[in-house]
């Protein structure tokens, strides 16, 4: 995954939303728990609970 972006991975259809969330967290420096529902390559939608924190 090194060198890849969300646009290169299976959930590329959700890349814009993921990037917006990441940018907000980096700007505010406030961790968030986020429910993400990307559609993967086989057409299925998965539900992920993620905790994102700025590094």
N, C-alpha and C positions, 0 to 999 in steps of 0.2 A: 504494500500500500504506500510505500515511501514514494513521494513524488506525485501521487495521485490527488485529485480533488473530488469533491462530491459529484462533480459533473462526469467523472470517469468511472464511477462505481455503479452498482446495480440500482441504487436509489436516485439516479440522476434526475428523474422526474420531480423529485422533491428538493433538488439542490438549491434553488433560489430561497425557499423557506428556511432550509437548514443554515444557509449562509447568513441570512438576516438575523436569525436567532444567535448565531455565533458572534456576529458583529455587535449586537446589542449587549451581550454578556461581556465582551472584551471592553466595550466603551464604558459600561456602568460599573464593571468590576464586581458585579453581584452574581453569585451562583444561582442557578435555576434548575428545577426539575421540570422536564419537558416531555410531553407525550408526543411522539412522532409516529406517523403512519405512512411510511413510504411503500410504494409498489415495487416489487422486485422483478427480476427478469422473467420468471414464469407467470407473471401477471397477478400474482397474489399480493394482497396488502397485508403487511405485518404491523403489529403495534409494539412500539418500544418505549419504555420509560427510561429516560436518560437523565443523568445529573451532569450538568455542564458547569465548569468553573474556569475562570480565567487563570492562565498560568503566568 
